[in-house]
């Protein structure tokens, strides 16, 4: 069996590893960017993705690349603390199953763990998709074609696969009224002042966070309310325009902001589709279920969802049945996180001084011992599928794909699955 995965991000790399290592599939990963992404922001990695990373055996790599964070601190324009949340309390509420890691580093760990047998091609992507009853032919932007038994769109919230097969983006992407940006810069004085804290502005309508990285750089993360979904032509100028009035260390961060080409900038949105698959084409990760940064678990859900899909492909006798099973299991989990994100948006970026004061009170409550377990359960989510061991590999997994070189599943069938 052969799978073509469009998108070398978190979901695509996770799925590629599972399909090849566990099922013995031939896998080709296509990425339209010329090289791996280096822009991104720090994420708190926990929940179902943490379980999946452990099942995949990649957790030690993630721990090595993670950053120690002592607390999240909200500071006013004069640098005075207006609220804080200790990460030790946060971690205890999640039974210690929490990592703080840069998104590009998470991708790096997944990419480096891929077998050399997995084809990873940068600088190309799908230009046309012809789906048949038993397979898919993908015409690439370089004019070549690939035949596959399964085509996976793991190419993010602005998915090309989704556009070509399911319809235009405007039908499925729900703008939540915010825009976000991230960049890194070097400033030894700022780096020393931040220490191991994640520092955020205690402000209305916009928020910038800063944290120190181990290599001496400082990472900046920003989010602000935006009525329009369109993105600016010059993201650096937009950052100066939106955050130029803030105090504390923000002016120094803006002065050190790199050119727009080195800034991650996008809208905060969710994707909602009536169906995640069509024939032998399926979507994973943000392409079909972006929850937005307001939910805080996009990367976690991307890895876990990829593992659920791979597990269903191992269990079902027909690819179509596996795709249906994946959506049946995973859609309710994602829907709960999307609803939670929409409900809590006003706490993430308060829209008034009153909401700002309420957030400060909520932070004080979250720091109380009795509230830790409640916070952890709410963040991690309930009722998610167990992601410990993959199913046994069925006989059909070793069938030769039409028009493609043979691909044996003997290694997967006779070997042991990834470490639990």
TAWOKA-V944068 format. One record per residue. PHI is phi in degrees with one decimal (999 if undefined). PSI is psi in degrees with one decimal (NA if undefined). D_LAST is the distance of its C-alpha to the last C-alpha in Angstrom with 1 decimal. Layout:
# TAWOKA-V944068
phi:PHI psi:PSI d_last:D_LAST
phi:PHI psi:PSI d_last:D_LAST
This chain:
# TAWOKA-V944068
phi:999 psi:142.2 d_last:24.9
phi:-123.7 psi:135.0 d_last:25.6
phi:-120.2 psi:137.3 d_last:24.5
phi:-109.2 psi:123.1 d_last:26.4
phi:-112.1 psi:120.8 d_last:24.8
phi:-95.7 psi:112.6 d_last:27.4
phi:120.3 psi:114.3 d_last:26.2
phi:-101.9 psi:42.8 d_last:24.3
phi:-96.1 psi:-159.4 d_last:23.1
phi:-63.4 psi:-48.4 d_last:19.8
phi:-66.2 psi:-45.8 d_last:19.5
phi:-64.0 psi:-43.9 d_last:20.8
phi:-67.0 psi:-39.6 d_last:18.8
phi:-61.9 psi:-46.4 d_last:15.5
phi:-66.3 psi:-39.9 d_last:16.7
phi:-58.9 psi:-44.8 d_last:18.1
phi:-62.4 psi:-42.3 d_last:15.0
phi:-68.3 psi:-44.7 d_last:13.2
phi:-63.4 psi:-39.5 d_last:16.5
phi:-79.3 psi:-50.0 d_last:17.1
phi:-71.2 psi:-36.8 d_last:13.9
phi:-97.5 psi:-42.2 d_last:12.6
phi:-97.8 psi:-14.1 d_last:16.1
phi:75.5 psi:22.0 d_last:18.3
phi:-73.7 psi:154.6 d_last:20.6
phi:-82.5 psi:128.5 d_last:23.3
phi:-129.8 psi:133.9 d_last:22.9
phi:-122.6 psi:127.2 d_last:25.6
phi:-109.7 psi:125.5 d_last:25.2
phi:-109.2 psi:136.8 d_last:28.5
phi:-134.8 psi:121.9 d_last:29.4
phi:-70.2 psi:-25.7 d_last:33.0
phi:-68.8 psi:151.9 d_last:33.0
phi:-73.5 psi:-21.0 d_last:34.3
phi:-156.0 psi:166.5 d_last:31.5
phi:-57.8 psi:146.0 d_last:28.4
phi:-73.0 psi:134.8 d_last:29.2
phi:-108.3 psi:-15.8 d_last:29.9
phi:-82.4 psi:149.1 d_last:31.3
phi:159.7 psi:-173.5 d_last:29.2
phi:-135.0 psi:169.3 d_last:28.6
phi:-73.2 psi:138.8 d_last:26.3
phi:-125.0 psi:148.4 d_last:23.7
phi:-89.7 psi:112.5 d_last:22.0
phi:-101.1 psi:114.5 d_last:18.3
phi:-158.9 psi:-174.6 d_last:16.7
phi:77.6 psi:-149.5 d_last:16.0
phi:-62.6 psi:-30.9 d_last:13.9
phi:-67.0 psi:-34.2 d_last:13.6
phi:-63.6 psi:-44.3 d_last:12.0
phi:-59.5 psi:-43.6 d_last:9.2
phi:-66.8 psi:-41.5 d_last:9.1
phi:-61.7 psi:-36.7 d_last:9.4
phi:-66.2 psi:-42.9 d_last:6.4
phi:-64.7 psi:-32.7 d_last:4.4
phi:-79.1 psi:-13.7 d_last:7.1
phi:81.5 psi:13.4 d_last:7.0
phi:-96.9 psi:-5.7 d_last:10.4
phi:-58.0 psi:-40.6 d_last:10.6
phi:-58.2 psi:-37.4 d_last:12.6
phi:-63.9 psi:-42.6 d_last:15.0
phi:-66.1 psi:-39.6 d_last:15.6
phi:-62.5 psi:-38.9 d_last:16.3
phi:-66.4 psi:-34.3 d_last:18.7
phi:-90.4 psi:-6.6 d_last:20.5
phi:-75.0 psi:163.3 d_last:20.7
phi:-114.0 psi:132.8 d_last:24.1
phi:-72.1 psi:127.7 d_last:25.0
phi:-125.1 psi:124.4 d_last:27.1
phi:-83.5 psi:-37.8 d_last:29.1
phi:-165.1 psi:158.6 d_last:30.6
phi:-100.5 psi:127.2 d_last:31.8
phi:-124.3 psi:131.8 d_last:35.6
phi:-101.9 psi:123.5 d_last:38.2
phi:-120.2 psi:145.0 d_last:41.4
phi:-85.3 psi:-174.1 d_last:44.9
phi:-64.5 psi:-15.3 d_last:47.2
phi:-104.5 psi:8.2 d_last:48.3
phi:81.7 psi:13.7 d_last:44.9
phi:-87.4 psi:139.1 d_last:45.1
phi:-71.9 psi:126.9 d_last:42.0
phi:-113.9 psi:-5.6 d_last:42.2
phi:179.7 psi:151.9 d_last:38.7
phi:-152.7 psi:157.1 d_last:35.4
phi:-140.1 psi:113.9 d_last:31.9
phi:-71.1 psi:133.4 d_last:30.0
phi:-71.5 psi:-24.2 d_last:26.5
phi:-64.9 psi:-40.2 d_last:25.7
phi:-65.4 psi:-42.8 d_last:26.7
phi:-59.4 psi:-46.5 d_last:24.7
phi:-65.0 psi:-40.8 d_last:21.5
phi:-63.8 psi:-34.7 d_last:22.2
phi:-66.6 psi:-18.9 d_last:22.7
phi:-108.9 psi:20.4 d_last:19.1
phi:57.4 psi:32.9 d_last:17.8
phi:77.3 psi:2.0 d_last:17.6
phi:-91.1 psi:70.6 d_last:15.0
phi:-148.2 psi:134.8 d_last:17.6
phi:-133.1 psi:145.4 d_last:18.5
phi:-107.5 psi:118.2 d_last:21.8
phi:-144.6 psi:144.6 d_last:21.7
phi:-70.3 psi:138.8 d_last:24.3
phi:-57.5 psi:-43.4 d_last:23.6
phi:-61.5 psi:-32.4 d_last:24.7
phi:-69.3 psi:-34.7 d_last:22.3
phi:-63.3 psi:-43.4 d_last:19.3
phi:-63.4 psi:-39.5 d_last:20.7
phi:-59.8 psi:-45.1 d_last:21.3
phi:-62.2 psi:-42.3 d_last:17.7
phi:-68.5 psi:-38.5 d_last:16.6
phi:-69.3 psi:-43.5 d_last:19.7
phi:-68.1 psi:-21.5 d_last:19.5
phi:-86.4 psi:-8.3 d_last:16.1
phi:-66.4 psi:142.7 d_last:17.7
phi:-65.9 psi:148.0 d_last:18.8
phi:-64.2 psi:-15.7 d_last:22.6
phi:-75.6 psi:-15.6 d_last:22.9
phi:-81.3 psi:122.0 d_last:22.2
phi:-75.6 psi:122.6 d_last:25.7
phi:-121.7 psi:110.5 d_last:26.1
phi:-119.6 psi:117.5 d_last:29.6
phi:-94.8 psi:157.3 d_last:31.2
phi:80.5 psi:18.0 d_last:34.6
phi:-152.0 psi:157.2 d_last:34.5
phi:-161.6 psi:-175.6 d_last:33.6
phi:-76.4 psi:136.7 d_last:34.8
phi:-111.2 psi:-27.8 d_last:38.5
phi:-151.5 psi:144.0 d_last:38.8
phi:-129.3 psi:121.7 d_last:36.6
phi:-114.5 psi:108.9 d_last:37.9
phi:-101.1 psi:131.6 d_last:35.8
phi:-113.5 psi:-173.1 d_last:36.7
phi:-69.2 psi:-29.9 d_last:35.7
phi:-123.8 psi:9.8 d_last:33.2
phi:179.1 psi:-177.3 d_last:32.3
phi:-137.3 psi:138.8 d_last:33.1
phi:-111.7 psi:128.2 d_last:35.2
phi:-112.3 psi:121.1 d_last:34.8
phi:-93.6 psi:126.0 d_last:37.8
phi:-92.0 psi:167.5 d_last:36.9
phi:-66.1 psi:-18.9 d_last:39.0
phi:-91.0 psi:4.9 d_last:40.0
phi:93.6 psi:-13.3 d_last:41.5
phi:-80.0 psi:167.6 d_last:39.0
phi:-128.3 psi:153.4 d_last:37.2
phi:-134.6 psi:133.0 d_last:33.8
phi:-96.8 psi:140.9 d_last:33.1
phi:-147.0 psi:155.3 d_last:29.7
phi:-81.5 psi:-22.0 d_last:28.3
phi:-148.6 psi:132.2 d_last:26.6
phi:-112.6 psi:128.6 d_last:27.6
phi:-116.6 psi:125.8 d_last:25.4
phi:-92.6 psi:101.8 d_last:27.1
phi:-118.7 psi:34.1 d_last:24.8
phi:-102.2 psi:33.0 d_last:27.8
phi:79.8 psi:-175.4 d_last:28.0
phi:-65.2 psi:-25.4 d_last:30.5
phi:-103.0 psi:47.9 d_last:33.4
phi:-60.9 psi:127.7 d_last:31.8
phi:-74.2 psi:-39.3 d_last:34.1
phi:-59.2 psi:-43.8 d_last:32.3
phi:-63.3 psi:-41.6 d_last:32.9
phi:-61.1 psi:-43.2 d_last:36.6
phi:-73.7 psi:-31.1 d_last:37.2
phi:-106.6 psi:-38.9 d_last:35.7
phi:-104.0 psi:-22.2 d_last:35.8
phi:126.1 psi:175.6 d_last:38.7
phi:-64.7 psi:151.1 d_last:39.7
phi:-56.3 psi:-38.2 d_last:37.6
phi:-60.0 psi:-19.1 d_last:40.2
phi:-77.5 psi:-22.0 d_last:39.3
phi:-125.4 psi:-15.6 d_last:35.7
phi:-97.0 psi:123.4 d_last:35.4
phi:-106.6 psi:105.9 d_last:36.5
phi:-70.4 psi:131.5 d_last:37.9
phi:-99.1 psi:2.9 d_last:37.4
phi:92.3 psi:22.2 d_last:40.3
phi:-139.7 psi:157.8 d_last:38.7
phi:-128.0 psi:152.5 d_last:38.2
phi:-135.5 psi:156.4 d_last:35.9
phi:-148.6 psi:158.1 d_last:36.0
phi:-151.9 psi:142.9 d_last:34.2
phi:-159.0 psi:167.7 d_last:35.5
phi:-126.0 psi:155.3 d_last:35.4
phi:-155.3 psi:170.5 d_last:38.4
phi:-113.3 psi:126.7 d_last:39.6
phi:-158.5 psi:96.5 d_last:41.6
phi:-55.4 psi:-38.5 d_last:41.4
phi:-66.4 psi:-45.3 d_last:43.2
phi:-63.9 psi:-41.7 d_last:41.0
phi:-57.2 psi:-44.2 d_last:37.9
phi:-68.0 psi:-37.9 d_last:39.2
phi:-67.9 psi:-34.6 d_last:40.2
phi:-72.9 psi:-37.9 d_last:36.8
phi:60.0 psi:-131.0 d_last:35.0
phi:-103.6 psi:23.3 d_last:31.4
phi:-98.0 psi:149.5 d_last:32.5
phi:-99.1 psi:106.5 d_last:31.9
phi:-103.0 psi:131.3 d_last:35.5
phi:-129.1 psi:151.8 d_last:36.8
phi:-75.6 psi:140.5 d_last:40.3
phi:-95.9 psi:79.3 d_last:41.4
phi:-135.6 psi:164.6 d_last:43.3
phi:-97.7 psi:138.0 d_last:44.4
phi:72.5 psi:-17.0 d_last:43.5
phi:-153.1 psi:153.1 d_last:41.7
phi:-150.9 psi:134.9 d_last:39.2
phi:-122.1 psi:136.4 d_last:38.2
phi:-118.7 psi:145.4 d_last:35.5
phi:-131.2 psi:142.7 d_last:35.3
phi:-151.6 psi:149.7 d_last:32.8
phi:-88.9 psi:137.9 d_last:32.9
phi:-101.3 psi:158.9 d_last:30.5
phi:-67.9 psi:-20.9 d_last:29.9
phi:-90.7 psi:11.8 d_last:32.1
phi:96.4 psi:-10.5 d_last:35.1
phi:-80.5 psi:163.0 d_last:35.0
phi:-116.3 psi:132.9 d_last:35.3
phi:-102.5 psi:135.7 d_last:33.4
phi:-116.0 psi:138.0 d_last:35.3
phi:-129.3 psi:133.6 d_last:34.1
phi:-137.6 psi:146.7 d_last:36.7
phi:-148.6 psi:137.2 d_last:37.1
phi:-144.7 psi:158.2 d_last:40.4
phi:-71.3 psi:139.0 d_last:42.0
phi:-148.8 psi:117.9 d_last:43.4
phi:-68.4 psi:-32.9 d_last:45.3
phi:-92.8 psi:145.2 d_last:45.2
phi:-87.8 psi:-15.2 d_last:42.1
phi:-67.4 psi:147.1 d_last:43.6
phi:-98.2 psi:149.6 d_last:42.5
phi:-72.2 psi:153.7 d_last:45.0
phi:-70.7 psi:-34.8 d_last:46.2
phi:-118.7 psi:98.3 d_last:46.0
phi:-68.3 psi:-33.8 d_last:42.9
phi:-63.1 psi:-44.7 d_last:44.2
phi:-64.2 psi:-36.7 d_last:47.5
phi:-64.6 psi:-38.5 d_last:45.7
phi:-63.4 psi:-43.2 d_last:43.8
phi:-63.0 psi:-38.9 d_last:47.1
phi:-68.1 psi:-43.3 d_last:48.7
phi:-79.6 psi:-32.2 d_last:46.1
phi:-117.3 psi:3.6 d_last:45.3
phi:-63.2 psi:-21.8 d_last:48.5
phi:-86.0 psi:-7.5 d_last:49.8
phi:-80.1 psi:154.9 d_last:47.0
phi:-103.9 psi:-146.0 d_last:47.6
phi:58.8 psi:-129.5 d_last:45.6
phi:-93.5 psi:1.6 d_last:43.8
phi:-60.3 psi:-44.8 d_last:43.7
phi:-57.1 psi:-37.3 d_last:46.9
phi:-68.8 psi:-37.7 d_last:45.6
phi:-64.8 psi:-42.6 d_last:42.4
phi:-66.4 psi:-37.6 d_last:44.4
phi:-64.2 psi:-30.1 d_last:46.8
phi:-95.2 psi:3.3 d_last:44.0
phi:-61.1 psi:131.2 d_last:42.3
phi:-73.4 psi:176.2 d_last:41.9
phi:-59.4 psi:160.4 d_last:43.4
phi:-55.6 psi:-32.1 d_last:42.1
phi:-64.9 psi:-18.4 d_last:40.3
phi:-107.5 psi:12.6 d_last:37.9
phi:-111.1 psi:129.2 d_last:37.4
phi:-81.1 psi:126.3 d_last:34.7
phi:-145.8 psi:128.6 d_last:36.6
phi:-159.6 psi:169.4 d_last:35.9
phi:-81.6 psi:156.7 d_last:36.6
phi:-94.2 psi:116.0 d_last:34.4
phi:-149.4 psi:166.6 d_last:33.7
phi:-122.5 psi:153.9 d_last:31.6
phi:-110.9 psi:133.7 d_last:31.2
phi:-135.3 psi:116.4 d_last:32.0
phi:-121.7 psi:147.5 d_last:32.4
phi:-67.8 psi:-27.6 d_last:33.4
phi:-147.6 psi:143.1 d_last:31.0
phi:-94.3 psi:-4.9 d_last:28.1
phi:-140.1 psi:156.7 d_last:28.8
phi:-146.8 psi:107.1 d_last:32.0
phi:64.0 psi:-123.9 d_last:31.9
phi:-98.6 psi:23.1 d_last:29.4
phi:-115.5 psi:131.5 d_last:29.1
phi:-138.9 psi:151.5 d_last:26.5
phi:-109.3 psi:146.3 d_last:25.9
phi:-136.3 psi:162.3 d_last:22.8
phi:63.9 psi:-147.0 d_last:22.6
phi:-62.8 psi:-20.5 d_last:25.9
phi:-59.9 psi:-31.1 d_last:27.8
phi:-122.3 psi:-22.1 d_last:27.5
phi:-142.9 psi:45.2 d_last:26.2
phi:-57.6 psi:130.3 d_last:27.1
phi:-100.8 psi:-13.6 d_last:27.2
phi:84.0 psi:158.7 d_last:29.1
phi:-65.0 psi:-17.0 d_last:28.6
phi:-66.5 psi:-23.7 d_last:30.2
phi:-85.1 psi:-25.8 d_last:27.0
phi:76.3 psi:9.8 d_last:25.0
phi:-134.6 psi:25.9 d_last:21.7
phi:-60.2 psi:-46.6 d_last:22.6
phi:-66.7 psi:-40.1 d_last:20.0
phi:-62.0 psi:-45.1 d_last:17.2
phi:-69.5 psi:-30.5 d_last:18.4
phi:-64.0 psi:-47.5 d_last:18.8
phi:-66.4 psi:-46.9 d_last:15.2
phi:-64.8 psi:-41.4 d_last:14.0
phi:-62.9 psi:-38.5 d_last:17.0
phi:-62.5 psi:-38.8 d_last:16.3
phi:-68.7 psi:-37.5 d_last:12.8
phi:-63.4 psi:-43.2 d_last:14.7
phi:-61.9 psi:-46.6 d_last:17.4
phi:-61.6 psi:-39.8 d_last:15.3
phi:-63.6 psi:-41.5 d_last:13.8
phi:-66.8 psi:-36.3 d_last:17.4
phi:-65.9 psi:-28.5 d_last:18.7
phi:-76.6 psi:-29.0 d_last:16.6
phi:-89.4 psi:-37.1 d_last:17.9
phi:-82.5 psi:154.1 d_last:21.5
phi:-84.2 psi:-24.8 d_last:24.4
phi:-121.4 psi:142.3 d_last:26.1
phi:-57.5 psi:-43.1 d_last:25.1
phi:-60.8 psi:-38.4 d_last:27.3
phi:-65.9 psi:-36.9 d_last:25.6
phi:-64.8 psi:-42.1 d_last:22.2
phi:-65.0 psi:-38.6 d_last:23.8
phi:-66.6 psi:-40.6 d_last:25.5
phi:-65.4 psi:-40.4 d_last:22.3
phi:-58.4 psi:-47.7 d_last:20.5
phi:-67.9 psi:-38.9 d_last:23.6
phi:-61.4 psi:-39.5 d_last:24.0
phi:-77.6 psi:-41.0 d_last:20.6
phi:-93.6 psi:-27.8 d_last:20.5
phi:-58.6 psi:-44.1 d_last:24.2
phi:-62.3 psi:-36.5 d_last:24.6
phi:-62.7 psi:-46.9 d_last:21.9
phi:-67.1 psi:-41.9 d_last:23.6
phi:-59.5 psi:-38.1 d_last:27.1
phi:-64.7 psi:-41.4 d_last:26.5
phi:-68.4 psi:-35.9 d_last:25.6
phi:-65.7 psi:-42.6 d_last:28.6
phi:-62.4 psi:-41.8 d_last:30.9
phi:-62.2 psi:-39.8 d_last:29.8
phi:-63.6 psi:-42.9 d_last:30.5
phi:-65.5 psi:-35.7 d_last:33.9
phi:-70.2 psi:-36.1 d_last:34.7
phi:-96.6 psi:5.4 d_last:33.8
phi:-57.7 psi:-39.5 d_last:35.4
phi:-68.2 psi:-21.7 d_last:38.5
phi:-82.4 psi:-30.5 d_last:36.7
phi:-67.1 psi:-47.1 d_last:34.9
phi:-130.3 psi:90.8 d_last:38.3
phi:-55.4 psi:138.3 d_last:41.1
phi:-96.9 psi:0.6 d_last:44.1
phi:-158.0 psi:161.0 d_last:46.7
phi:-57.6 psi:-34.2 d_last:47.6
phi:-64.2 psi:-45.6 d_last:47.0
phi:-64.4 psi:-32.4 d_last:43.5
phi:-64.0 psi:-43.4 d_last:43.0
phi:-65.5 psi:-37.6 d_last:44.2
phi:-65.2 psi:-37.3 d_last:42.0
phi:-65.2 psi:-40.1 d_last:38.9
phi:-59.5 psi:-41.0 d_last:40.1
phi:-66.3 psi:-39.3 d_last:40.4
phi:-64.1 psi:-37.0 d_last:36.9
phi:-65.5 psi:-38.2 d_last:35.5
phi:-63.8 psi:-40.1 d_last:37.4
phi:-65.3 psi:-41.9 d_last:36.0
phi:-62.8 psi:-25.5 d_last:32.4
phi:-79.9 psi:-9.0 d_last:32.9
phi:-74.3 psi:142.0 d_last:33.9
phi:-54.8 psi:-40.7 d_last:31.6
phi:-70.1 psi:-17.0 d_last:31.8
phi:-91.4 psi:-13.7 d_last:30.8
phi:-60.4 psi:-46.3 d_last:27.5
phi:-65.8 psi:-36.1 d_last:25.4
phi:-64.2 psi:-45.7 d_last:27.4
phi:-62.4 psi:-44.8 d_last:26.8
phi:-62.1 psi:-43.5 d_last:23.0
phi:-65.4 psi:-38.8 d_last:22.8
phi:-67.3 psi:-38.5 d_last:25.1
phi:-74.2 psi:-44.7 d_last:23.3
phi:-73.1 psi:-28.0 d_last:19.7
phi:86.9 psi:159.1 d_last:21.0
phi:-122.8 psi:159.6 d_last:20.6
phi:71.9 psi:21.8 d_last:19.7
phi:-81.5 psi:152.1 d_last:17.0
phi:-61.4 psi:147.5 d_last:14.8
phi:-71.8 psi:131.5 d_last:11.4
phi:-123.7 psi:67.4 d_last:8.9
phi:-109.2 psi:-59.1 d_last:5.5
phi:-127.0 psi:141.2 d_last:6.0
phi:-73.6 psi:161.3 d_last:9.2
phi:-71.2 psi:166.1 d_last:12.3
phi:-64.3 psi:148.3 d_last:14.1
phi:-78.3 psi:122.6 d_last:16.3
phi:-74.3 psi:164.1 d_last:19.9
phi:-63.1 psi:-34.7 d_last:22.9
phi:-69.0 psi:-13.6 d_last:24.5
phi:-65.3 psi:-18.0 d_last:21.8
phi:-96.4 psi:4.4 d_last:23.7
phi:-66.7 psi:146.2 d_last:27.1
phi:-79.6 psi:127.1 d_last:29.1
phi:-66.8 psi:149.8 d_last:29.9
phi:-63.6 psi:135.0 d_last:33.5
phi:65.4 psi:21.0 d_last:35.5
phi:-134.4 psi:157.9 d_last:32.6
phi:-60.2 psi:154.2 d_last:31.6
phi:-64.6 psi:146.4 d_last:29.5
phi:-137.2 psi:111.7 d_last:25.7
phi:-87.4 psi:142.7 d_last:23.9
phi:-102.2 psi:15.3 d_last:20.5
phi:-60.3 psi:-41.4 d_last:20.8
phi:-63.3 psi:-39.9 d_last:18.2
phi:-71.2 psi:-37.7 d_last:15.6
phi:-72.2 psi:-31.8 d_last:17.0
phi:-97.7 psi:-16.3 d_last:17.2
phi:-92.6 psi:-169.3 d_last:14.2
phi:-102.9 psi:151.0 d_last:10.6
phi:-72.3 psi:172.3 d_last:8.2
phi:-57.5 psi:155.2 d_last:6.3
phi:-58.2 psi:140.2 d_last:3.8
phi:-72.0 psi:NA d_last:0.0
